[in-house]
């Protein structure tokens, strides 16, 4: 269960207006306090840090030194302390590692501009531009597909690969991080006019994954392959351990917006059929997308439904910081990366005692951690409950997905199954309750006469809307005409365990 943090916007420990690693350390208990018996933390077990390397940009995706920490964020000692304290709480730490390009202020690039220098071949140079994405430098051109300030490394050059591998091994061996999220992973090596998803990119990532796995078994290599699910899945498991599935993320949000189930049902079936178990990251939005609360117009019921779909669904979930309290934000990028709202205090909602580097989101109370912590009905409490539910039920966390059919246009139903546990997840994504429905499964993992137990989403009490019924199981382990609850409330998810 991962949580994505932009360190500059999470917590400011020295009141200079910019977030830092010490600030993050001070708020680790929000993610996971290390005590399974408590309920005031999210229960996060993975932490993804957006780039923490020195960089001339606020976001850090143009690196100038792969073995140091951005001075705005602290020191290497602070990073070691963060990793140690996170590990003590059961949180793995992965760093965002942009390998496709560096900053144009990187010493490597400055030296590469001189023909015949030690780094002359470390970037992609030409005497004539080869199409779009080329930037002029005197009489020569360098390839910079993301803009002139982001010159692309020449990963066909063995010395570049060797140095980047040494840099990655430093963070694994010396600092103790648990892996990397690779930015722009599909863009690494061009082949003439083909600039994405080349065989050379797949091969390069395969070799890196193999080497880092030998350095430290269990290292996670997670790729940003912003593409169709089929292309994203083609990297797993040979080139990468995991990629983000952007198609499923889009389906979650659009389904909640529109209230029709068919696109999400199709996306769930398609995505889980393409990846090996544990092979994709599931999410609602990230640092490059308008926040989900903004996309959903701040509608509380829709935000709750989106969280329920994500955290009862397949894949490895990722939550973008502030998503759990409903922070809003729409592009430009700085406004989807605004400071975390910890409380309602001035001048910066508990993020800092100084003016923050970027103005806060326009949200007011109760969009902050303090106001929502003590409210059992808050969005934050829902996230905590869902993550705890997922951790307690292996079938939800890592079970296979079996689609369940229904004629009701607003219903999405699946079985999540592992040996020893089968859970029915049924969602009404529409704006009105549904009572005229049935569920059908031609063949499945069920057997005997299962008992139906409500795990999530049902109100307390006795009656047809609070106590689920069990299906009559067919000889093929499925069912027909099954109606577990008399009524499914609008914009709701129910999880029902079907146990022998």
Helices and strands as residue ranges (DSSP letters): E 2-5, G 7-9, H 21-26, H 28-31, E 46-49, E 54-55, E 63-65, H 76-88, E 92-97, H 107-112, E 125-126, E 134-137, E 140-143, H 158-170, I 171-175, E 179-182, G 185-187, H 199-215, E 220-223, H 229-233, E 242-244, H 246-258, H 262-274, E 280-283, H 292-295, H 300-311, E 316-320, G 323-325, G 333-336, H 369-373, H 379-392, H 394-398, E 400-404, E 411-418, E 421-428, E 439-441, E 451-456, E 479-482, E 492-499
